[in-house]
Amino acid sequence: MTAPAGPPHRTEHDLLGDREVPAEAYYGVHTLRAVENFPLTGTPISAHTELVVALACVKQAAAQANQELGLLDRRRADAIVRACQEIRAGHLHDEFVVDVIQGGAGTSTNMNANEVVANRALELLGHPRGAYRHLHPLEHVNLSQSTNDAYPTAVRIALQAGTRQLCATLTALADAFSAKAAEFAPVLKMGRTQLQDAVPMTLGQEFGAFAVTIREDVERLTEAAALLLEINLGGTAIGTGLNAPERYPALVCARLRELTDLPLSTAPDLVEATWDVGAFVQLSGVLKRVAVKLSKICNDLRLLSSGPRTGLGEICLPAVQAGSSIMPGKVNPVVPEAVNQVAFRVIGHDVTVTLAAEAGQLQLNAFEPVIAHSLLDSLALLTSACWTLTERCVTGITADQERLRGYVDHSIGTVTALNPFIGYTAATEVAAEALATGRSVRALVLERGLLTQEQLDRLLRPENLTAPSHRP
């Protein structure tokens, strides 16, 4: 015989009264109300895996510290630790159902974590979900904590993971550009300023500069992430440490360092650290910087590959898909275009973070959920964009060397290299005539007897055109 099914719901109680919670749910009444109150984006906090794992780390460290301080018995502490270890390993993430945008400064997220950990711990102790008289989400899982120190600490830990991933993909992208710089080192081309011919350079120099600027951003990201290593755990509600033992902040920070392998430290002034979101603003600004630079590079790739017959056509991007439903044979620079759009969104997120940070009042910033979501989303988007740009575009770029050399030969920009040797006035006259007649700079300089063939050959060598010059 099949065993009779249990009741589909269990009754839980909070300050607003009783509610029926799905019997199979690991979350509880506080989470249920938050889901009903914030049907905003349709994106649950489980979308940010790093945040769920970080929340579990905070709850585990708190349980261990509370046990060492004699505030939590070993049996309950062990069950909480085991539940947190399972969440850190990837289990029960689908139970983190609160929307990423929520009122309450992250209280709903913290409650969601408390309830999932508590109900899994209850199972491990042999009790049914919801039997909170044996182990309570707030009295035991949330012991010595407030949302106002547990939540921002978890966000900072989550951002460390996201920043490391982005730095890795940025480094891979820089490596790909460096490889192309070496490949294109001997390829001469015209440089341009304000979309007009400037002076010659090599395609390798152009791509090498892309690599350098990306590596600079890896350094800036590392610096910004270091500011997030200072936490306010132990400050509880407003940083005064109410309801937390004096030894708790140092002890819980030590346990959290062990769990995360991060050099975390307790902020010297927990009151200030509880409302200050300056480190989030700093990271957001660096992410915007990354986005702006990536977008600029993608603009260049699209422009340099424009054509293929009527544009610049200096480089060829790998063809990854058909470009039109009506124009046969058309191929578009879709990967750089996609990265451009990622950049636009990240720049928008930075505006959101700025406004949310400015809107904080008195001893707490109530808008950390949108700050956290914006930063985590920006990190994930940029990480994916960098990987896509590397694998689907940069590694397959080729150069049209014949066209590049033709542009150099027909450009009046080469006259700039001759300026120190024939004088600005003569150089200007040569440039004007070359532009008017379509004749080459070389031919006009020889015709006017301004330089000999041997001098021209030496001055217009690629290595002399793309480096500091020396007078003959």
Secondary structure, 3 states (H helix, E strand, C coil): CCCCCCCCEEEEEECCEEEEEECCCCCCHHHHHHHHHCCCCCCEHHHCHHHHHHHHHHHHHHHHHHHHCCCCCHHHHHHHHHHHHHHHCCCCHHHCCCECCCCCCCHHHHHHHHHHHHHHHHHHCCCCCCCCCCCCHHHHHCCCCCHHHHHHHHHHHHHHHHHHHHHHHHHHHHHHHHHHHHHCCCCEEEEEECCEEEEEEEHHHHHHHHHHHHHHHHHHHHHHHHHCCEECCCCCCCCCCCCCCCCHHHHHHHHHHHHHCCCCEECCCHHHHHHCCHHHHHHHHHHHHHHHHHHHHHHHHHHHCCCCCCCCCCEECCCCCCCCCCCCCCCCCHHHHHHHHHHHHHHHHHHHHHHHHHCCECCECCCHHHHHHHHHHHHHHHHHHHHHHHHHCHHHCEECHHHHHHHHHHCHHHHHHHHHHHCHHHHHHHHHHHHHHCCCHHHHHHHCCCCCHHHHHHHCCHHHHCCCCCCC
